[in-house]
């Protein structure tokens, strides 16, 4: 490869577009298009190389890495669409399963059970963490582990007169992190496919994945970082308001 300081303008432009919070898909498309143009024009590579790289990775890079280090080879030999077909197929199957669970109403039955177990502000945080984790077990999409329990437990939040942070914080602590600990979640599938590391190998060392929900439960039980909010309004015994 021909290395030139001017080529740094491309990744800097890419970072600038991300900092400006532009839509992800157009930014990725622009990155692929710009990289392809630089490969053909500046690196003097034929267009066929672009197709081979998209289909099965870059053979020249793979050959060079295999001679230098087996660790580099294991990390970089996952390129190309051809190597990702099984991952894409597995993700599609997982999405179909999640769609069936959601459309049949079975997915909503889970947070409804946790909502009935809420007995106060502290148990609200605990139930939010547990509900988010079990939603990850039943659904492949970690976004549902936040939105679905949040929608169901919102009524319990209002009944307890708690601030929204008492629900949103434990959901944010448990949802995305525990998704990577579920073998059939899209997060775990992508990490295993791209990095080549099985869940059972990285889980003990990814402390934040299991420490975050455990700390959220501990803080909820101890009332740490809990917003008091307003007390729920008490109903009058005779059913009439103040005269």
C-alpha positions in Angstrom: 0.0 0.0 0.0 1.1 3.6 -0.7 1.0 5.5 2.6 0.6 9.3 2.4 -0.4 11.9 5.1 -3.2 13.1 2.8 -4.9 9.8 3.2 -5.6 10.7 6.8 -8.2 13.3 5.5 -10.5 10.4 4.7 -10.8 9.0 8.3 -10.9 12.5 9.7 -13.8 13.3 7.4 -15.5 10.1 8.6 -15.1 11.1 12.2 -16.3 14.6 11.6 -19.5 13.3 10.0 -20.1 11.1 13.0 -19.5 14.0 15.4 -22.1 16.1 13.5 -24.6 13.3 14.3 -25.5 12.6 10.7 -27.5 9.5 9.8 -25.4 6.4 10.1 -26.3 4.7 6.8 -25.4 7.7 4.6 -22.1 8.1 6.5 -21.3 4.4 6.0 -22.2 4.6 2.3 -20.0 7.7 1.9 -17.2 5.9 3.7 -17.4 2.8 1.4 -17.7 5.0 -1.7 -14.7 7.2 -0.7 -12.6 4.2 0.2 -13.3 2.6 -3.1 -12.4 5.7 -5.1 -9.1 6.0 -3.2 -8.3 2.4 -3.7 -8.8 2.6 -7.5 -7.3 6.1 -8.1 -4.6 6.4 -5.4 -3.6 2.8 -4.7 -3.7 2.0 -8.4 -5.8 -1.2 -7.8 -8.2 -2.5 -10.4 -12.0 -2.5 -9.8 -12.0 -6.3 -9.6 -10.1 -6.0 -6.3 -13.0 -4.1 -4.7 -15.4 -6.9 -5.6 -13.0 -9.6 -4.3 -12.6 -7.6 -1.0 -16.4 -7.3 -0.6 -16.9 -10.9 -1.4 -14.1 -12.7 0.6 -11.9 -10.0 2.1 -8.5 -8.9 0.8 -6.3 -11.9 -0.2 -3.1 -9.8 -0.2 -3.6 -8.6 3.3 -4.6 -12.0 4.6 -1.4 -13.6 3.0 0.8 -10.9 4.6 -0.8 -11.2 8.0 -0.5 -15.0 8.0 3.2 -14.7 7.5 3.6 -12.2 10.3 1.4 -13.4 13.1 -1.3 -16.1 13.6 -3.1 -13.8 16.0 -3.5 -11.1 13.3 -4.7 -13.7 10.9 -7.4 -15.0 13.3 -8.6 -11.4 13.9 -8.7 -10.2 10.2 -9.8 -13.3 8.3 -13.5 -12.6 8.9 -13.8 -10.2 6.0 -16.2 -10.3 3.1 -19.8 -11.3 2.7 -19.0 -14.9 1.9 -17.7 -15.4 5.5 -20.7 -13.7 7.1 -23.6 -15.7 5.4 -24.1 -18.0 8.4 -24.2 -14.9 10.7 -26.8 -13.2 8.6 -28.9 -16.3 8.3 -28.8 -16.8 12.1 -29.7 -13.2 12.7 -32.7 -13.5 10.4 -33.9 -16.7 12.2 -33.5 -14.9 15.5 -35.5 -11.9 14.2 -38.3 -14.2 13.0 -38.4 -15.8 16.5 -38.6 -12.4 18.1 -41.4 -11.2 15.8 -43.5 -14.3 16.6 -43.0 -13.8 20.3 -44.0 -10.1 20.0 -47.0 -10.6 17.6 -48.4 -13.5 19.7 -48.4 -11.4 22.9 -46.1 -13.9 24.7 -43.4 -11.3 25.0 -45.6 -8.8 26.8 -46.7 -11.4 29.3 -43.2 -11.4 30.8 -43.0 -7.8 31.9 -46.6 -7.9 33.1 -45.7 -10.5 35.6 -42.8 -8.4 36.9 -45.1 -5.4 37.1 -47.4 -7.2 39.5 -44.5 -8.0 41.8 -43.6 -4.3 42.3 -44.2 -3.4 46.0 -42.3 -0.1 46.3 -39.7 2.2 44.7 -36.9 -0.2 45.6 -38.5 -3.3 44.2 -39.4 -1.2 41.1 -35.6 -0.9 40.3 -35.0 -4.6 41.0 -38.0 -5.7 38.8 -36.8 -3.4 36.1 -33.4 -5.1 36.0 -34.8 -8.6 36.1 -37.5 -7.8 33.5 -34.9 -6.4 31.2 -32.6 -9.5 31.5 -35.5 -12.0 31.0 -36.7 -9.9 28.0 -33.2 -10.4 26.5 -33.6 -14.1 27.0 -36.9 -14.1 25.2 -36.1 -11.6 22.5 -33.1 -11.2 20.2 -33.2 -7.4 20.1 -31.7 -5.6 23.1 -33.7 -2.5 22.2 -36.8 -4.4 23.3 -35.3 -5.1 26.7 -35.5 -1.3 27.3 -38.6 -0.2 25.5 -40.9 -3.1 26.4 -40.3 -3.2 30.2 -40.3 0.6 30.2 -43.7 0.8 28.7 -45.2 -1.9 31.0 -43.6 -0.7 34.2 -44.5 2.9 33.5 -47.8 2.4 35.3 -46.1 1.0 38.4 -43.7 4.1 38.3 -46.7 6.4 38.4 -48.4 4.5 41.2 -45.3 4.7 43.3 -44.9 8.5 42.6 -41.3 7.9 41.6 -39.2 10.0 39.2 -38.6 8.5 35.7 -34.9 8.1 36.5 -35.8 5.3 38.9 -37.0 3.3 35.9 -34.8 4.4 33.1 -31.5 4.0 35.0 -31.9 0.3 35.9 -33.2 -0.4 32.4 -30.2 1.2 30.8 -27.8 -0.6 33.1 -29.3 -4.0 32.5 -30.6 -4.1 28.9 -27.6 -3.5 26.6 -25.1 -5.1 28.9 -26.9 -8.4 29.6 -27.7 -8.8 25.9 -24.1 -9.7 25.2 -24.4 -12.5 27.8 -27.3 -14.2 25.9 -25.8 -16.7 23.3 -28.7 -16.2 20.8 -28.9 -12.4 21.0 -27.8 -10.4 18.0 -25.2 -8.7 20.1 -23.5 -11.9 21.1 -23.8 -13.4 17.6 -22.1 -10.4 16.0 -19.3 -10.3 18.6 -18.7 -14.0 18.2 -18.7 -13.8 14.4 -16.5 -10.8 14.1 -14.0 -11.4 16.9 -14.0 -15.2 16.8 -14.3 -15.4 20.6 -17.0 -17.5 22.1 -19.4 -16.1 24.8 -18.0 -18.5 27.4 -14.5 -17.2 26.8 -15.1 -13.4 27.0 -17.9 -13.3 29.6 -15.7 -13.8 32.7 -13.4 -11.0 31.6 -16.1 -8.5 30.4 -16.8 -7.4 34.0 -19.1 -4.5 33.0 -21.5 -6.8 31.4 -22.5 -8.6 34.6 -21.4 -6.1 37.2 -23.6 -3.3 35.8 -27.0 -5.1 36.4 -25.7 -6.4 39.8 -24.8 -2.9 40.9 -28.1 -1.6 39.6 -29.9 -4.2 41.8 -27.8 -3.3 44.8 -28.3 0.5 44.4 -32.1 -0.1 44.0 -32.3 -2.1 47.2 -30.2 0.4 49.2 -32.0 3.4 47.7 -28.8 4.9 46.3 -29.1 7.4 43.5 -32.9 7.0 43.7 -35.0 10.2 43.1 -37.8 10.6 45.6 -40.3 12.3 43.3 -43.8 13.1 44.4 -45.9 10.9 46.7 -48.8 9.2 45.0 -52.1 11.0 45.6 -54.3 9.4 48.2 -57.9 8.8 47.4 -60.6 10.4 49.6 -62.5 7.9 51.7 -66.0 9.4 50.9 -65.2 9.7 47.2 -65.6 13.6 47.3 -63.0 16.2 47.0 -62.4 19.0 49.5 -65.3 21.3 49.9 
